Amino acid sequence: MLHDLLFSLLGKPGSFVKQFDNSPFYIDESLNLFSKPEIVQLNQIVNLGYHYQQIDNFLQNQDEKSSYIKALVYGIDNSLNDYRQTILTLEQEYLNEKMFIVSQLNVRLQAYYQILLNLHTSINIIQQHNMRGGQILDYLYERTLTGNDRLQQIYQNILSACYEVLFQQLSSWLQYGQILDTSDEFFIQRIDEKKKTDQHEYNWDTSFTLNIQMLPLHFITLQMADKILFIGKAVKVLKGQQELFINEHQQLIKEIEVYDSFTFNRIIDQLQKQVGEQLVQVIVNKQELFIHLKNFYLFILLNNGNFIQQFLSDCQSILQLPQTQQALQELNFNLHKMDYDQTEKMEMFIYNNGFEYKTFQSLNNLQIKNNVIQTINILRMGPARGPEDWSGVFRDVKQSIENGFTLQIVFKFKQQLQKPLGGYSILQVPQDLSTSLVLLFCQDEENGVFIRLKLDQQKVSSLSVESKIKFKEEIIYKWKLDKIDFSEGDLHSLKINYQNDELSLIIDDTQSDTQCKTDILPPSQWKKVAFKFQKYFQLELGRCMVGIKQYGQIVDLYTWKMIGSNFLNDASWSGLTLKYQVEYPLSLLITPSLQEKFQLFFRYLFPIRHAQFELQQVWIKLTKKFKKKDCKYILGMHTQLMHVVNAFYHYFQMDIIAVQWSKMISRMQNEINFELMRKIMDEFEQSVSNQLFLNLQQIVKNIFQIIKFVHKYIELVNRIEMQHHSLINKECYKLMVEFDTQFIALFNLIQLLTKSTNQTALFQLLTRLDYNSYFDNKTNEKL
């Protein structure tokens, strides 16, 4: 009889221990073998067997590929050895004594009631919540926080078995820059799955990212995870350049398998410092960082006066022609024949605002947020991981949208929209990542499928990973869709157009993953609403971040295209840009995103410098052919224009760019931290952008209105040989009056700006513009 009872304790019901439909074990009272008090005690005892049975079923039926589940199984199996040994000991004692007492058996097994119940409960919770990776580690750590010493030790042993997997993954990442993970359980994941032709070259920002959902927060903080991410990426670069100090690096990694966070954090900090210094040494010394930076300063930021003067002289006739591909080739020909070695790395091109991803084989210039994976040629945006409720992708350079844009997307919902409510944001046009214009696809019982245009303002209440995010929502418009139900697996094409303060969109099913079927649909089918971006956003030079978010399930993105407008879209050669070629691994520091921002500075400064050059050339022409008394207003207009253009250009070059560049180089020369060097360069770009007024669109527009006055003036002067100079003189007088009005408006804007900021450079600009108080007096006269 005792054999049956002991056998049931190992999960096998027998002659008087019964089980119905996988329910807990119980004693068959119909056999009349035990008294009622004994039955109560025996039911408690055999319930141990039920818990053991369920635990053993979990151990025996695991075919998971998850390394953490395998480690969990190993740890639990080892923790049951003591229980199994106790059952064998009880059997041996019975064979020797030929008797047993139920109450005595109950006492001997007392310690295991809480242990087996806890283990069974933990397994159920892990399975119900589909826990993986760091989630399992965090849960097991919580279970170790108990007052039961024996139970605490069991969970600590199981946790240690799972830690072995974590430390293997950490060792592979920290030592080789490789992810040892077949089930997406490591807290670092690879985004760009494309195999590079050059295995050592990859995109620093978009190849790897943190998978916060898998981060064991009890052991590794978010800040520490960022450091670990950096170390692996740096190791990957250093190994490719054969610059990693192997022995010293490996010695530290051998010490990593420790369970106290203080020692672990200390070692990670040492590793970060070590590889960071090596990475800086490679880029600064071997890649000659400061030489390349100087080239950016001299040529892209136009600080080399001789270079830009010679280029404008050689290309003056070309720049007066309409913008064509042949003219651009001639510009590049003249550029490359100049007597500068650096021109071999430079090329002129026409910047067309916008972008196009026909496939997503490459993730260049994209920022990945949360759970987004590259699969072959598409981007798959999955359910959010971490504190946010969304995942998405953004262009890392702001796009010009205020003067109009067209956005085209081909996408697929992997699951049908759920009722009563499901939503996906396909267009996200935020000023930053906290204020967003959102186009939301929804479905509910009352309206069916519909599209909602709304404004989200996101406020984060805390900087921690567990921060709660509050939204202030303003619904702008809602369109009902009759023919589209967003069925699972259907491809959809979406086209959004913004022109003349009107936002219009059209969406339809498509059979192609590369073409927008919406192109062939009649205008009558477009959904339209009056909308002004200025009402909701303070745009920097008419630009903002553009991206795609999804909430809830899984969305596949096939193509993504945007066509925007330049802030000088009505001027010839307004998109002319100078590109400087940066090789890998130098591009890890001078990133493509940073290069695009430098190119924006070029597009901003070049028209001003070009106008300055043209005024200089026309002055030579005027003074050679005419006397001062014959063209009073012509020369007077020239003096005013030259003064203003010189003032702005010298302010931009000497007061802003030269000063900020000197500060940046000084800080970088004393810095050995790679991430801080990137931060210093970003701070330079942001500071220059602000002081060049790139975030104050009205000032920029007024500056380029003055450039237009220069072009009008040059056209007048060029007609002087065909018309009498007295007629040109009168037209110049009218132009001068218009110019005064335009410039006084700009002057007032800058004066207002000085009242809200204490930038010394702004006062220097006002002094340059109005050193004799001429315009200040003009302003007072109008008042």
KAKA-V246494 format. One record per backbone hydrogen bond with DSSP energy under -1.0 kcal/mol. CO is the residue of the C=O (numbers start at 0). NH is the residue of the N-H. If there is no record, write none. Layout:
# KAKA-V246494
CO:NH, CO:NH
This chain:
# KAKA-V246494
0:4, 1:5, 2:6, 3:7, 4:8, 6:9, 6:11, 7:10, 15:27, 17:25, 19:22, 25:17, 27:30, 28:31, 34:38, 35:39, 36:40, 37:41, 38:42, 39:43, 40:44, 41:45, 42:46, 44:47, 45:49, 46:50, 47:51, 48:52, 49:53, 50:54, 51:55, 52:56, 53:57, 54:58, 55:59, 56:60, 65:69, 66:70, 67:71, 68:72, 69:73, 70:74, 71:75, 72:76, 73:77, 74:78, 75:79, 77:80, 79:83, 80:84, 81:85, 82:86, 83:87, 84:88, 85:89, 86:90, 87:91, 88:92, 89:93, 90:94, 91:95, 92:96, 93:97, 100:104, 101:105, 102:106, 103:107, 104:108, 106:109, 108:111, 109:112, 111:115, 112:116, 113:117, 114:118, 115:119, 116:120, 117:121, 118:122, 119:123, 120:124, 121:125, 122:126, 123:127, 124:128, 125:130, 131:134, 132:136, 133:137, 134:138, 135:139, 136:140, 137:141, 138:142, 139:143, 141:144, 143:145, 147:151, 148:152, 149:153, 150:154, 151:155, 152:156, 153:157, 154:158, 155:159, 156:160, 157:161, 158:162, 159:163, 161:165, 162:166, 163:167, 164:168, 165:169, 166:170, 167:171, 168:172, 169:173, 170:174, 171:175, 171:177, 172:176, 178:180, 186:210, 188:208, 190:192, 190:373, 197:200, 202:206, 206:190, 208:188, 210:213, 211:214, 214:216, 215:218, 215:219, 220:224, 221:225, 222:226, 223:227, 224:228, 225:229, 226:230, 227:231, 228:232, 229:233, 230:234, 231:235, 232:236, 233:237, 234:238, 235:239, 236:240, 237:242, 243:245, 244:248, 245:249, 246:250, 247:251, 248:252, 249:253, 252:255, 255:257, 259:263, 260:264, 261:265, 262:266, 263:267, 264:268, 265:269, 266:270, 267:271, 268:272, 269:273, 270:274, 271:275, 272:276, 273:277, 274:278, 275:279, 276:280, 277:281, 278:282, 279:283, 280:284, 280:285, 281:286, 287:291, 288:292, 289:293, 290:294, 291:295, 292:296, 293:297, 294:298, 295:300, 296:302, 297:303, 302:304, 303:307, 304:308, 305:309, 306:310, 307:311, 308:312, 309:313, 310:314, 314:318, 317:320, 323:327, 324:328, 325:329, 326:330, 327:331, 328:332, 329:333, 330:334, 331:335, 332:336, 334:337, 337:339, 339:342, 340:343, 341:344, 342:345, 344:580, 346:578, 348:576, 352:563, 354:561, 356:559, 362:365, 364:395, 366:393, 368:391, 369:371, 370:381, 372:379, 374:377, 376:359, 377:374, 378:556, 379:372, 380:554, 390:549, 391:368, 392:547, 393:366, 398:543, 400:403, 404:497, 405:562, 406:495, 407:560, 408:493, 409:557, 409:558, 410:491, 411:555, 412:488, 423:440, 426:438, 427:546, 429:544, 433:457, 435:455, 436:428, 437:453, 438:425, 439:451, 440:423, 441:449, 443:447, 447:443, 448:480, 449:441, 450:478, 451:439, 452:475, 452:476, 453:437, 454:473, 455:435, 456:471, 458:469, 463:466, 467:460, 469:458, 471:456, 473:454, 476:452, 478:450, 486:489, 490:509, 491:410, 492:507, 493:408, 494:505, 495:406, 496:503, 497:404, 498:501, 500:530, 501:498, 502:528, 503:496, 504:526, 505:494, 507:492, 515:518, 516:519, 517:520, 521:524, 522:525, 526:504, 528:502, 532:535, 532:536, 536:538, 539:542, 541:400, 541:401, 542:539, 543:398, 545:394, 546:427, 547:392, 549:390, 553:413, 554:380, 555:411, 556:378, 558:409, 559:356, 560:407, 561:354, 562:405, 565:568, 567:570, 570:573, 572:575, 574:350, 576:348, 578:346, 582:586, 584:587, 585:588, 585:589, 588:590, 590:594, 591:595, 592:596, 593:597, 594:598, 595:599, 596:600, 597:601, 598:602, 599:603, 600:604, 601:605, 604:608, 605:609, 606:610, 607:611, 608:612, 609:613, 610:614, 611:615, 612:616, 613:617, 614:618, 615:619, 616:620, 617:621, 618:622, 619:623, 620:624, 621:625, 630:634, 631:635, 632:636, 633:637, 634:638, 635:639, 636:640, 637:641, 638:642, 639:643, 640:644, 641:645, 642:646, 643:647, 644:648, 645:649, 646:650, 647:651, 648:652, 649:653, 649:654, 650:655, 651:656, 652:657, 655:659, 656:660, 657:661, 658:662, 659:663, 660:664, 661:665, 662:666, 663:667, 664:668, 667:670, 672:676, 673:677, 674:678, 675:679, 676:680, 677:681, 678:682, 679:683, 680:684, 681:685, 682:686, 683:687, 684:688, 685:689, 686:690, 687:691, 688:693, 689:692, 692:695, 695:699, 696:700, 697:701, 698:702, 699:703, 700:704, 701:705, 702:706, 703:707, 704:708, 705:709, 706:710, 707:711, 708:712, 709:713, 710:714, 711:715, 712:716, 713:717, 716:719, 718:721, 718:722, 723:727, 724:728, 725:729, 726:730, 727:731, 728:732, 729:733, 730:734, 731:735, 732:736, 733:737, 734:738, 735:739, 736:740, 737:741, 738:742, 739:743, 740:744, 741:745, 742:746, 743:747, 744:748, 745:749, 746:750, 747:751, 748:752, 749:753, 758:762, 759:763, 760:764, 761:765, 762:766, 763:767, 764:768, 765:769, 769:772, 772:776, 773:777, 774:778, 775:779, 776:780, 777:781, 778:782
